Amino acid sequence: MIIAANLKMNLKRKDLQHYKETLQTQLSLLNSVDAVIFPNMACLLDSSYFQDIPLTQGAQNAYPAKNGAYTGEIGSEILEELGIRTILIGHSERRELGDNQEFCLAKFTYYQELGFRIFYCIGEPLHIRKKGLSAVMDFLQTQISGIDLHYPSLVIAYEPIWAIGATQPASIEEISATHLNLKNLFRNINPTRDIPLLYGGSVKADNAREISQINGVDGMLIGSGALNPQNFLHIIKETLE
Ligand code: PGA
C-alpha cells in the first residue's frame, strides 16, 4: 500500500518537526507501507532530515525547468539539491489555479526525463459524475492523454474533485467501478505493469480500512485526514488490518 499525505498549504516547519517525532515512535508501522509526505512548498526540507524514518518526501508541484526567470516557482535544481525525487502533478487544486492539461503534460515529461517518481492526479467534477461512469471515464481519459503509461515510476491518484475536502469520500461502489475501469484502461495500454492507483478524497481513519480493501485500490492520497500525524498513523494501521 502507498499511503501519501498531501499537506497542501498547511503545517509549519515546527509542525513538521512534531510530525516527524510522532512518526518516529511507530517505525514498524511506517515500515509496513510505502509512506510519502508532500509538505507545503516553503517547508520542503533536505531529505536527509527524514533519513532515519521510512518516509519519502515529495514536492506538491514544481516548474518544468532546472532554474530560470520563473517568479514564484521552484525548479528541479533546487529539488535535487534537497534530495527530492518525488513529485505530485495535476492535483485538481493546481488545475483550478491554471495548470491545464498541456502544462501538466510539460511537467510530466520534464520530471519523467529526470527519473522522478511521479504521482499524477486525475479526477472529475461533480457535473461529470452526475452523467454516469462512462462520462467519468471519458473525462479521465482526457486527463491521461499524453501521459506515458509505460513510465516505470508512475503512480496515479484518482481523486474525484467533489469528494476532496468533503464530508464523505466517494462511495465504495463508485471507487470500485472507477478503479476497475481505470485499471483496464491502463492494462490495455501497458500490459506489463500494474500501475499503482491511489484513491483520494476525504479519506479518514474511520473509512480508510474499507477503502483500502477495495479491489483496484493500491493506496491512498490523504489531505486533511493526514494533517495530524497520529491520524496518519491511524490510517496506516487501518489499512493493515
Ligand atoms: P482530502 O484531500 O483528503 O482533504 O479530501 C485529498 C487531496 O486533495 O489530495
Residues whose N, C-alpha, C, O or C-beta is under 5 A from the ligand:
A	BS01	PGA	N6 A163 I164 G165 A166 G200 G201 S202 V203 L221 I222 G223 S224 G225
